[in-house]
Amino acid sequence: MTKQADILTEFLDSKTIDSLSHFLNKEKGYESSADTIAVAFGSGKGFSKMKEDAAEKLVSSFKNNLTLLVQKTWVEKSDIALKDQLLYQLDVFMSNNSWKDNYVLFLQLINQAVFLMFGQKPDTPDFAEYTLRIDPEFGIFWWYISNLPPKTEWSEEKCRLAMLLGMYFLANY
């Protein structure tokens, strides 16, 4: 077991930890795993059965909260252009209706926002452990995001569910 996995077990039960692997690797029947992950993020049960109007409200809340997080994050002068680029990319993301086409951009947005918020590259080996120690809820979110594949051939629905899980956390952070 890795150091991060040891720390993760302090905050999540084995069923939740195993659910991520099931979600990532199943082509069918992944919805119950997504529901388990959603509960770890503070959602009620049945997340995977979210109605379209609730999903639209969640996406809107995600956009508003991410915009606020980016705008209110103090950055060095050298990172101001990154803030502006992130806000522009968020608008591009919001204008595209395909979950599958937006998947890679979604991960880029999250990585850039996390970089601005924490001032360090989120892909460094110690970052996951660092986030679990300073903010366990965010650390669990980062565990989820960092385990998503950088590119995927998942179905439109699975991409939708993967992104909605991340959006749910950030919309409520």
Summary of the structure (lengths in Angstrom):
residues: 173
radius of gyration: 15.6
end to end distance: 29.0
largest distance: 46.9
contacts: 497
relative contact order: 0.17
helix: 73%
strand: 0%
